[in-house]
Amino acid sequence: MTSENIRPTRRSFIGSASAGVVLASMAGAASNLPRLGVVTGVSAGETPDQALARVRHLGFAACQLGVGMAPPELAGPIREASAKHNVEITALMTLGSGRMVWTLREGPQTIGIVPPATRQARIYALKRASDLAKECGVKAVHTHCGFIPENPNEPLYFETVAAIKEVAGYCGKNGQTFLCETGQESPITLLRAIQDVGLDNVAVNLDLANLILYGKGEPVGALDVLGKYVRGVHAKDGLYPTDPYGLGEEVAIGKGRVRFPEVMRKLSELSYTGPITIEREISGPGQEADIQASKLYLEKLIESEYRRSLNQNS
């Protein structure tokens, strides 16, 4: 991060040589267990083949794919790379264009489809990603909606709900789920927005650390509120913010405040079998090592907690 905590390339790590993978593959994948997956991305100078080859190199068989403002012509290469490497793409992700500042001070004015100044451009980017996803056969589009207002009576809240409805409606016509990533708003605010949008293809990508990094909650409690809407999970860890205008620190899984055994127990109680995607927002060789360690830890934890749930119900 810079001294201003400006991260216009927050997800550009997924396009670097050793970066970008977020959790895929599950050894002996059983139908009653979540699919471990990976976040990777297509960035300038990198092909879909290179991105999905890296997913396989790390031992995964699924990914979320960041596409930025990728052109429609990329659909063919994405399909070919997915088939060649036998990697399932569980969602396409874009944040759109324009300045984004990942802090509590400037984030509300710059992130997602909440800020009026960049809203239409971001809506356009999401529709573009939806069209690309359709051509690739991907069934979900994923983004940060931004700092959805906590006050449901203010005009900006109604505008945000309308923007989400416009994007989700477009995704619905393309046969997709629209995933809202947690973090910038409290769980009850996101629940309210989803219900006020009123479309059955709006769901949640539960980022386990973001709730903590933004000081908006914690994932076990969030599952009580949002559980039935969760269709994706980012496995990530972090610390609560101590700077009232900055975010908390993202750390390796097991080093932060996410209570992973309780999270997995709760997911098993909810019969969640969707993708779980590891996210480690650093670059360099340390990222790959952390991802590999997280993969081993989560595979064992998922199996033990889901087996416990099955035994209790038998």
C-alpha positions as CSV (number, residue, x, y, z in Angstrom):
1,M,0.0,0.0,0.0
2,T,1.0,3.6,-0.5
3,S,1.0,6.1,2.4
4,E,-2.5,7.0,1.3
5,N,-3.6,3.4,1.1
6,I,-4.5,3.9,-2.5
7,R,-4.8,0.6,-4.3
8,P,-5.9,1.2,-7.8
9,T,-4.4,-2.2,-8.7
10,R,-5.8,-3.9,-5.7
11,R,-6.5,-7.0,-7.7
12,S,-3.7,-6.7,-10.2
13,F,-1.8,-9.1,-8.0
14,I,-3.8,-11.8,-9.7
15,G,-2.1,-11.0,-13.0
16,S,1.5,-11.2,-11.8
17,A,3.7,-14.2,-12.4
18,S,3.6,-15.6,-8.9
19,A,0.4,-13.9,-7.9
20,G,-3.3,-14.1,-8.4
21,V,-4.4,-17.5,-7.4
22,V,-7.1,-17.8,-4.9
23,L,-8.2,-21.4,-4.1
24,A,-9.5,-24.1,-6.3
25,S,-9.2,-28.0,-6.4
26,M,-10.2,-30.3,-3.7
27,A,-8.4,-33.7,-3.4
28,G,-11.0,-36.4,-3.8
29,A,-13.6,-33.8,-4.4
30,A,-16.9,-35.1,-3.0
31,S,-20.3,-33.6,-4.0
32,N,-21.1,-32.8,-0.4
33,L,-17.9,-30.7,0.1
34,P,-17.1,-27.2,-1.0
35,R,-14.9,-26.8,-4.0
36,L,-11.6,-25.1,-3.2
37,G,-10.8,-22.6,-5.8
38,V,-8.4,-19.9,-6.9
39,V,-8.5,-16.2,-7.9
40,T,-6.4,-15.4,-11.0
41,G,-6.6,-12.8,-13.6
42,V,-6.0,-11.7,-17.1
43,S,-3.9,-8.6,-17.2
44,A,-1.9,-6.6,-19.8
45,G,0.7,-8.9,-21.3
46,E,-0.7,-12.1,-19.9
47,T,-2.9,-14.7,-21.7
48,P,-5.7,-16.7,-20.3
49,D,-3.6,-19.8,-21.0
50,Q,-0.8,-18.4,-18.7
51,A,-3.3,-17.5,-16.0
52,L,-5.1,-20.8,-15.9
53,A,-1.8,-22.8,-16.2
54,R,-0.7,-21.1,-13.0
55,V,-3.9,-22.2,-11.3
56,R,-3.0,-25.8,-12.1
57,H,0.6,-25.3,-11.1
58,L,-0.6,-24.4,-7.6
59,G,-2.7,-27.6,-7.5
60,F,-6.1,-26.2,-8.0
61,A,-9.0,-27.0,-10.4
62,A,-11.2,-23.9,-10.0
63,C,-10.8,-20.2,-10.0
64,Q,-12.4,-16.8,-10.0
65,L,-11.1,-14.9,-13.0
66,G,-10.5,-11.2,-12.9
67,V,-11.0,-9.7,-16.3
68,G,-10.9,-5.9,-15.8
69,M,-12.1,-4.3,-19.0
70,A,-11.1,-7.3,-21.2
71,P,-12.5,-7.2,-24.7
72,P,-15.1,-9.7,-26.0
73,E,-12.5,-11.3,-28.2
74,L,-11.0,-12.8,-25.1
75,A,-13.9,-15.2,-24.7
76,G,-12.4,-17.8,-27.1
77,P,-9.0,-17.9,-25.4
78,I,-10.6,-18.1,-22.0
79,R,-12.8,-21.0,-23.0
80,E,-9.9,-22.8,-24.6
81,A,-7.6,-22.3,-21.6
82,S,-10.3,-23.5,-19.2
83,A,-10.8,-26.7,-21.3
84,K,-7.0,-27.2,-21.8
85,H,-6.1,-27.0,-18.1
86,N,-9.4,-28.5,-16.9
87,V,-10.0,-25.5,-14.6
88,E,-13.6,-24.5,-13.7
89,I,-14.2,-20.7,-13.7
90,T,-16.7,-20.1,-10.9
91,A,-17.1,-16.3,-11.5
92,L,-15.7,-13.5,-13.6
93,M,-14.8,-10.4,-11.6
94,T,-14.4,-6.7,-12.5
95,L,-14.2,-3.5,-10.6
96,G,-14.6,-1.3,-13.6
97,S,-12.5,1.7,-14.4
98,G,-11.6,4.9,-12.6
99,R,-9.8,5.8,-9.4
100,M,-10.4,3.5,-6.4
101,V,-8.9,4.4,-3.0
102,W,-9.1,1.5,-0.5
103,T,-9.5,3.4,2.7
104,L,-12.3,4.3,5.0
105,R,-11.9,8.0,4.2
106,E,-12.0,8.0,0.4
107,G,-13.4,4.6,-0.3
108,P,-17.0,5.7,0.0
109,Q,-16.5,8.2,-2.8
110,T,-14.4,6.0,-5.1
111,I,-15.3,2.3,-4.8
112,G,-18.0,0.4,-6.6
113,I,-21.3,1.5,-8.1
114,V,-22.3,3.6,-5.1
115,P,-20.4,6.8,-6.1
116,P,-22.6,8.8,-8.6
117,A,-19.6,10.2,-10.5
118,T,-18.4,6.8,-11.7
119,R,-21.6,4.7,-11.4
120,Q,-22.6,4.5,-15.0
121,A,-19.1,3.6,-16.2
122,R,-18.9,0.8,-13.6
123,I,-22.4,-0.4,-14.5
124,Y,-21.2,-0.6,-18.1
125,A,-18.1,-2.5,-17.1
126,L,-20.2,-5.1,-15.2
127,K,-22.6,-5.5,-18.1
128,R,-19.6,-6.0,-20.4
129,A,-18.2,-8.6,-18.0
130,S,-21.6,-10.3,-18.0
131,D,-21.6,-10.6,-21.8
132,L,-18.0,-12.0,-21.6
133,A,-19.1,-14.5,-19.0
134,K,-22.0,-15.6,-21.2
135,E,-19.6,-16.3,-24.1
136,C,-17.3,-18.2,-21.7
137,G,-20.1,-20.2,-20.1
138,V,-19.4,-18.8,-16.7
139,K,-22.5,-18.6,-14.4
140,A,-21.6,-15.7,-12.0
141,V,-20.3,-12.2,-12.1
142,H,-18.7,-10.7,-9.0
143,T,-17.7,-7.3,-7.8
144,H,-17.5,-4.9,-4.8
145,C,-20.7,-2.8,-4.9
146,G,-19.1,-0.2,-2.6
147,F,-20.1,1.4,0.6
148,I,-23.8,0.8,0.5
149,P,-25.4,3.4,2.8
150,E,-26.4,2.2,6.2
151,N,-29.3,4.6,6.3
152,P,-32.1,3.1,4.1
153,N,-33.9,6.5,4.0
154,E,-31.2,8.5,2.2
155,P,-31.4,9.0,-1.6
156,L,-28.0,7.4,-2.2
157,Y,-29.3,4.1,-0.8
158,F,-32.2,4.1,-3.2
159,E,-29.9,4.9,-6.1
160,T,-27.5,2.1,-5.1
161,V,-30.4,-0.4,-4.9
162,A,-31.5,0.7,-8.4
163,A,-28.0,0.3,-9.7
164,I,-27.6,-3.2,-8.3
165,K,-31.0,-4.1,-9.7
166,E,-30.0,-2.9,-13.2
167,V,-26.8,-4.9,-13.2
168,A,-28.4,-8.0,-11.6
169,G,-31.3,-7.8,-14.1
170,Y,-28.8,-7.8,-17.0
171,C,-26.9,-10.7,-15.5
172,G,-30.1,-12.6,-15.0
173,K,-30.9,-12.3,-18.7
174,N,-27.5,-13.8,-19.4
175,G,-28.3,-16.7,-17.1
176,Q,-25.9,-15.6,-14.3
177,T,-25.9,-14.9,-10.6
178,F,-24.7,-11.5,-9.5
179,L,-22.4,-11.8,-6.5
180,C,-21.9,-8.8,-4.1
181,E,-18.7,-9.1,-2.1
182,T,-18.9,-8.3,1.5
183,G,-16.7,-5.7,3.2
184,Q,-17.7,-2.1,2.8
185,E,-21.1,-2.5,4.4
186,S,-22.4,-4.2,7.5
187,P,-24.1,-7.6,6.9
188,I,-27.5,-6.3,7.7
189,T,-27.1,-3.5,5.2
190,L,-26.2,-5.9,2.5
191,L,-29.2,-8.1,3.4
192,R,-31.5,-5.1,3.3
193,A,-30.2,-4.1,-0.2
194,I,-30.5,-7.6,-1.6
195,Q,-34.1,-7.9,-0.4
196,D,-34.9,-4.4,-1.6
197,V,-33.5,-5.3,-5.1
198,G,-35.9,-8.1,-5.1
199,L,-34.3,-10.3,-7.7
200,D,-33.6,-14.0,-7.2
201,N,-30.2,-14.0,-8.8
202,V,-28.5,-11.5,-6.4
203,A,-26.3,-13.4,-3.9
204,V,-23.2,-12.9,-1.7
205,N,-19.5,-13.6,-2.1
206,L,-18.6,-13.7,1.6
207,D,-15.0,-12.4,2.0
208,L,-14.1,-13.7,5.5
209,A,-11.5,-11.1,6.1
210,N,-13.0,-8.0,4.5
211,L,-15.7,-7.7,7.2
212,I,-12.8,-7.5,9.7
213,L,-10.5,-5.3,7.6
214,Y,-13.3,-2.7,7.2
215,G,-14.5,-3.0,10.9
216,K,-18.0,-4.0,9.7
217,G,-18.4,-7.3,11.5
218,E,-17.0,-10.8,11.5
219,P,-17.8,-13.8,9.3
220,V,-19.4,-16.2,11.8
221,G,-22.1,-13.7,12.8
222,A,-22.4,-12.6,9.2
223,L,-23.4,-16.1,8.2
224,D,-26.3,-15.8,10.7
225,V,-27.5,-12.8,8.7
226,L,-26.5,-13.6,5.1
227,G,-26.1,-17.4,5.1
228,K,-28.9,-18.3,2.7
229,Y,-27.6,-15.9,0.1
230,V,-23.9,-17.0,0.2
231,R,-22.9,-18.5,-3.2
232,G,-19.1,-17.8,-2.9
233,V,-16.5,-17.5,-0.2
234,H,-13.1,-15.9,-0.1
235,A,-10.8,-17.6,2.3
236,K,-8.6,-14.8,3.7
237,D,-7.5,-13.5,7.1
238,G,-7.0,-10.1,8.6
239,L,-6.8,-7.8,11.6
240,Y,-9.2,-5.1,12.7
241,P,-8.4,-1.5,11.7
242,T,-6.8,0.7,14.4
243,D,-6.6,3.7,12.1
244,P,-10.1,5.2,11.9
245,Y,-9.5,6.2,8.3
246,G,-7.5,3.1,7.1
247,L,-8.2,-0.6,6.7
248,G,-7.0,-3.4,8.9
249,E,-4.0,-5.5,7.8
250,E,-4.6,-8.5,5.6
251,V,-2.4,-11.4,6.9
252,A,-1.8,-15.1,6.1
253,I,-4.6,-17.5,7.0
254,G,-4.2,-18.4,10.7
255,K,-2.5,-15.2,11.6
256,G,-5.6,-13.0,11.9
257,R,-9.0,-12.8,13.6
258,V,-11.0,-15.1,11.3
259,R,-12.2,-18.1,13.3
260,F,-11.9,-20.6,10.5
261,P,-13.0,-23.7,12.4
262,E,-16.2,-21.9,13.4
263,V,-16.7,-20.6,9.9
264,M,-16.4,-24.0,8.4
265,R,-18.7,-25.5,11.0
266,K,-21.3,-22.9,10.2
267,L,-21.0,-23.4,6.4
268,S,-21.4,-27.1,7.0
269,E,-24.6,-26.5,9.0
270,L,-25.9,-24.3,6.1
271,S,-25.1,-27.2,3.7
272,Y,-22.8,-24.9,1.7
273,T,-21.1,-26.8,-1.1
274,G,-20.1,-23.9,-3.4
275,P,-16.6,-22.6,-4.1
276,I,-14.2,-21.4,-1.5
277,T,-11.5,-19.2,-2.9
278,I,-8.1,-18.4,-1.2
279,E,-7.0,-14.8,-1.4
280,R,-3.6,-13.6,-0.4
281,E,-3.0,-10.0,-1.3
282,I,0.8,-9.9,-1.4
283,S,3.1,-10.5,-4.3
284,G,6.3,-12.5,-4.7
285,P,7.3,-16.0,-3.6
286,G,5.7,-15.6,-0.2
287,Q,2.3,-15.4,-1.7
288,E,2.6,-18.8,-3.3
289,A,3.9,-20.4,-0.1
290,D,1.0,-18.9,1.9
291,I,-1.5,-20.1,-0.7
292,Q,-0.1,-23.7,-0.6
293,A,-0.1,-23.7,3.2
294,S,-3.7,-22.3,3.2
295,K,-4.8,-25.0,0.8
296,L,-3.5,-27.8,3.0
297,Y,-5.0,-26.3,6.1
298,L,-8.4,-25.7,4.6
299,E,-8.7,-29.1,2.9
300,K,-8.2,-30.8,6.3
301,L,-10.5,-28.3,8.1
302,I,-13.3,-28.7,5.5
303,E,-13.1,-32.4,5.6
304,S,-13.1,-32.6,9.4
305,E,-15.9,-30.1,9.9
306,Y,-18.2,-31.4,7.2
307,R,-17.6,-35.0,8.4
308,R,-18.5,-33.8,12.0
309,S,-21.7,-32.4,10.6
310,L,-22.5,-35.6,8.7
311,N,-21.9,-37.7,11.8
312,Q,-24.1,-35.5,14.0
313,N,-26.9,-35.8,11.5
314,S,-26.6,-39.5,11.0
